[in-house]
């Protein structure tokens, strides 16, 4: 209840705003059914675990990462059981039954669901999400440990194996992401074997970019072809480059930056077919390191050098995003569950779907007050969402439409 003198909105806590079934809020049953049908996963007969429920189970599995399969099923359906939302004959499936159901579903419905739902979420007034009218986004990569099965090791590979040794303890899947800096919402993901460098995976992210975005990237992503391909989306770029990059001064600008050009490595000597860039060089107080940024924004008045230098630290927001997913949502020393590559892909999409749902909900809770989403604790939001999913699960494990027959498989 609001305190004396407070309006209802002013008296609400963050937990009051987030206290809804986050999985079905973000991914309504009707949409899940549509995606399942589009992927050809609709069942021909009634099952104990129909495809819709398996989608929600996989999402819940990535929300309760430390729990076993059967415990996740109990957590997900406990609120429904308490409220009598299904026939008493329904039982919690075994681990083997859940594994078979996941295999039937495959990774495609989760991938399609991500493409349908996950977008940048910041509004025009979201604090920290914009720079002079550009939506700030950042690209980065990471790896996830996966179970040490022959299938996973053969498909994904393991760290160190390429150097002739036995390799690391676990195979790893490599992932590249695009995230909105102001809200931490991930809106593009690519995953592949460890041998595929994150800069190659990043090429699969470009379709999510467009005019009005400003893409931040670390020096590991810079490459002439990637630069051109990313700039061709219409987005503007601010990328850090290595100190030894050859950047001749073509035109000095009043703010201390200068116009230069970059070329492909194969054309370095001839300087053929160059792309014009603007270069910003700066140092930080107490540090002699010279930082070099290149940008597609050639007009220094539109984005002064000092402001771009101060802006670059926003790139680290994507590092925080990956920490939220791997350390807090997934738990310390996270190893994914799936013994087979298709299950790993399914799990990767689900991990990012759940994170996006939480981050979108956090953003929406901040809209009425204009609060910066970065000021809200992701860990606290995660705890609240976990509690509320068990209390307010919003789907039935069986089709409860009138006249529907229920025959467990």
Secondary structure, DSSP 8 states (H G I E B T S, - for coil): ---TT--HHHH--HHHHH-S-HHHHHS-HHHHHHHHHHTT---SS--TT-HHHHHHHHHHHHHSTTS-HHHHHHHHHHHHHHHT-S-TT-----HHHHHHHHHHH-SHHHHHHHHHH------TT-TTSEETTEEEEEEEEEEEEE---HHHHHHH-BTTGGGTS---SSEEEEEEEEEETTT--EEEEEEEETTS-HHHHGGGGGGG--TTEEEEE-GGG--HHHHHHHHTTT-EEEEEE-TT-----SEE-TTS-EEEEE--GGGTTTT-S-EEEEEEEE--TT----EEEEES---TTTS-HHHHHHHGGGGGHHHHHHHIIIIIIS-TT-B---SSHHHHHHHHHHHHHHHHHHHHHHHHHHHTTT--GGGS-HHHHHHHHHHHHHH-----SS--STT------
